[in-house]
Amino acid sequence: MLLRIGELAKRSGLTVRTLHHYDDIGLLVPPTRSEAGYRLYSRQDIARLHRIQALRSLGMSLAAIGNLLDRPEPPLADIVERQIGMLEAQIAQQIRLRDRLQRLHRQFADAEEPDLAEWLDTLELMTMYDRYFSRDELDRLPLYHADTDRQAEWNALVREAETLLQRGISPASTEARDLATRWMAKLERDTAGDPSLLDKLNVMHANEPGVQEQLGISSRVSEYVLKAFAESKLVIYQRYLSDEEFEYMRQRYPLCMKEWPPLMARLREQLEQGSTPEDPAVQRLGEEWLALLRRFAGDDPATHRKIRQANEQESALKDSTWMNERMKAYLEQAIAHLTST
């Protein structure tokens, strides 16, 4: 099987520009061309690309990689083994990638031909997270280091969500709300309770079909869980609101769910930068927070007081919100200053 450059770029997670650059500097030059002159990449080329990406992950420059690969090529199993050792030695490495590489290593060591699709998926996994997260952020992202047990938990949750969808179970049902509550608790755990990591993970999931395939979480499943999570909160708010207030909020609250993570991420960033609650940037965040509240709850201050009362009294409303006590106090100070001026 031969792949054109666009196909290889899409399957490996690299850009066409990167592959062109590798060709230009003599690092990866496919000898085969189509009749129209297009580059065609073989299994041997993919093996060399794997060597390049593995050595890059070890911190080697492209020039150093070129010098190494110009010598008699080291066995691919040896390079994978070196990469596995690096992954296991550093806290900030991908456990899921390690597992894939271990499977590849076993296959190469046993002189077996790996499945091409899985091989390309591994190359994509080696590059995808780097497009959205800094190295420091990856160090702090537990989901990036998920072990086998943790991955099994997610697989079970995904299967449960898919089953509810197939059965046509409403997001407002007890089953769906319970699933969403457990889902968000694990998601908060696996993003270290950091809304900025959650926000970037959401963006990556939305933009990268490969992530959806690798994690097994389709857009349909994630939307279903988000709606069910909104319902799990609404059923509590209902006890504090009039029928009219609740109906208004029920129609709008789920639509606002996606707006919280980026707003909380910016709030946390200001807090960690040492900005005071009176800082103009923090004040603007306070204004956005109040505007979001008005969008799903209306303009009546009495309704807002009921929502605040529910938030204070109901512990379940505080769960899986990515809002710790320090952030909450910071936001309250900012809003207090905003409403007093």
Secondary structure, 3 states (H helix, E strand, C coil): CCEEHHHHHHHHCCCHHHHHHHHHCCCCCCCEECCCCCEEECHHHHHHHHHHHHHHHCCCCHHHHHHHHHCCCCCHHHHHHHHHHHHHHCCCCCHHHHHHHHHHHHHHHCCCCCCHHHHHHHHHHHHHHHHCCCHHHHHHCHHHHCCHHHHHHHHHHHHHHHHHHHCCCCCCCHHHHHHHHHHHHHHHHHCCCCHHHHHHHHHHHHHCHHHHHHHCCCHHHHHHHHHHHHHHHHHHHCCCCCHHHHHHHHHHHHHHHHHHHHHHHHHHHHHHHCCCCCCHHHHHHHHHHHHHHHHHHCCCHHHHHHHHHHHHHCHHHCCCCCCCHHHHHHHHHHHHHHHHC
